[in-house]
Amino acid sequence: MIVLFTDFGNNGPYVGQMKAAIYQVNPAATIVDLFANAPGFNPHSCGYLLSAYSRYFPEGTIFLCVVDPGVGTDQRKAVVAEIDGQLFVGPNNGLFDVVALHSETAIVSEISWRPESLSATFHGRDLFAPIAGYLSLGGCPKGYLGKAAGFFVEGVSHDLSEIVYIDDYGNAMTGIRVCSISSAAILKVDGSDFLYANTFAAVPKGLSFWFKNSVGLAELAINCGSAAEKFGLKTGDRIEVDA
């Protein structure tokens, strides 16, 4: 299957155009929409989401990932990364670094192929989507993948003490793995304290708390309310962990 992970947003033609490019190569492709509203222009934060969610997909899954503020420049390379049996297609701008950090094996190859018509601003459609399509058929044609490359960011950490995603309920997901902190920890954001609770129903309506979400990350929430609205939370806000 091909899993889409982008910051394109849920409106507009961009995700649909990428799907069309995949189907041009493999009309029978299975496509899963994971994120279309990942943190915009922020491959570093997106890497923590991608790492948390990718482990719930089977070996052989192809992740087509486009969070690419440097598109059309020489500041980043287009790559295919094979990480623990899964394939990640996209820009080598830090997006795949956390996935690799949590892996046993990671190999990165530059994409040397270029289509006859390559938009300067939409490599997701013109470059990455066709490559994902070929991979879903069993592999790219000879010469499409070039020399090995390294990952983009040095010294990337296992956890990110920031808000990395806010869902439609106003819950704020952090880049902190719950396995790295105690349930006795207090998470602090701009002077507001969040204590741990196991479930939403474990606290009264309107009360804020943090919990272990379904992919193992610490998440800030209000029972039957919006933590983002009440506390003015936004992606990138720093989290202080008081153990």
N, C-alpha and C positions, 0 to 999 in steps of 0.2 A: 504494500500500500504506500501511497504518497501522502504525507501529512504536511499541511500548509501552516506555516508560522510566520506571520507578517505584522507590520504596523500600519497597514494600508487603511484600516477602518472598515466598518461593516457596510458602509454606503459607497457608492461609486463603482466604476467598472473594473478596477484593477485586479481583484481576486478572480473575477470571471475571465478576464483576459489571460491570466496565468493558466487557469484550467483549460482554456481553449488551446493554448500552446502545448500543454501536456497531451491533450487528446489528438492533436495533429500528429504526434509521434506514436502514441499508444491509445487508440480509441477505447480499449477495454480497461484502462487504468482505474484502480480504486483510489479515490481521493477522500481524505478526511480533513475537515476544517477544524483546526485546533485553536489557533489564535489569529484573528484579523485585527485585533486592537491591542497588540503588545505595546509596551511603552515606546512612544514615537521617538525616533532619532537616537535611541539609546541601546546599542547592541550590548553594552556591558551589563545593564540591568536585565535585559532580555535573556542573557546567557543563564541567569539563575532560574528563570522560569523554564527555559528549554531543558536544563539539566533535571529539574524536578519532574517535569511531565514526560520526558522522553523515555524514562525507565519503565513506564507503564505500557509501552508498545513492544511488540515482539522483535526478535532478531530478524534482520532483513528489511525492516521498515526504512523508508526513504523520507527524510525530513527536508522539505523545500523551505528554506528560511530566508526571508528578505527583510532585514532591518538595516538599511544601507544608506546612511547620510552621505557617504563618500562615493556614491555611484558616479561613474563616468570619469573618475580621476585615477591617478596612479598611486593613490595612498593606500590602496588595499588590493588584494588579489582575489580572483574568483576561484573557488576550490570545491573539491569533494573531500570530505573527511570521513574516513571509516573508523568508527569508534565502537568497540565492543560488539561488532557484528551489525551495527546500524550505520546508515549512510546519511550524511548531512551535506546538503548542497546550498551554497550561498557565499557571501563575502567573508573573507578571512579578516574580520575587523574586531575580533573579540567575542563574537556571537557563540562560537563553539568551544571557547577555552574552558569554561566551567564543566561542561560535559566531559571534556578530555581529562580534566583534573580528577574527576570522580571515576575514571575508567581504569581498566587494566591495559588496554591496547588502543592506540590512536595513531592513524596514518593519514597524512594530508597530501593531496595531489592537486596541483594547479590545473585549472581548466584551460587548455591551450586552444580549443576549438572556438571559432567565432562565426556566427551566421553571416550570410551575405548582407543582411540588413540588421544593424545593431543600433537601437536607440541609445543616445547618450545618457538618458535618464530612466530607462525602464529595462534594466538587465534582468529583473525578475521574470518578465515575459519572454524576452528575446534570447537570453543566455541560460539562466538557471532552470527555467521550466522545461525546455527541451532536453537538457541534460538529465533532469529527474525522470522525464519520460523514457529516455534510453535506458537508464538504470532499471526502471520498472520492467523493461523487456529482457533484462539479464545482464546488461552492461553496455558501456558506450562503445561506439565504433573505434577502431584502431586510430590512434593519433589524437583523439579528443581530450585525453588527459595527459598532462606533461609531467614535469619534474616534481619531486617531492618538495614540500614546503613545511615550514614550522608554523606554530600557532602565533597569534598576533601579540598577546599580552603576556609579559613576564611578571611573575609574582602574584598572579590572580589568587584570591583567597577562596576557601571552601564556603564561606558565608558572607553575605552582604547585609550590613546593618542599615538597611534602607527599605522604604516601601517600594515595591517593584511592580505592583499591579493593584488596581481598584476595580472591583466588579460592579455589576449593575445594582447590587444591594447596598453598596457603600462600604463593603468589607475591604480592608486594606491588607493585602498579602505582602509579607516581607521576604527578603532573601536569606533569612535566618533559618537554618534547619533545626527543628525541635530537638533532634538528637544531640545537638551541641550545647543546649541550655537546660536548666532545671525547671520543673513546673512551678518551683517557688520563685522564679525570677519575675521581676516587675519590668515590663517594657514601658519606656517613657518616650513620649513624642511631644515636643514643644510644651513641656510642663504638665502634660496629661499622663496619668499613670494607668496602665492596664495590667490587671491581675489575671492569673490563669483560671480558666474553667474548661471542663472537658467537653461540654456541649452548650448550645444556645439555651436550652431549657434549664440548664443548671443555674442560671442567674435570672433575676426578675426582669420583666420587660422594661426596656429603656436603660438597662445597666450595661456599661462597657466592660470588655474583657478581651483576653487573647486566648487562642486555642491552637491545637495542632490540626492543620487542615488536611484534606484528603491526599495531598502529595507530600506531606511531611514538613511543611513550612509553617512558621509562626504567622498567625493572621490576627489582625485587630478587628473587632466587631462590636456591635450593639445588638442585644436581643430585640428583634422586631423594630430595628431602627438603622439609620445610616451613620456609621462612624465617620465616614469621610465628610458628610455634611455637618455633623455636630462639632467635630474638632478641626474642620478645615484641612483634612489630610489630602495629600497629593503625592504622586509618584516622585521619588527622590528624597522625600523627607527622611531625615536621619533618625534612627532608633537607638536609644540608650538601653542597654541591658543591665539592670541592677540585680545581681545574683544574690 
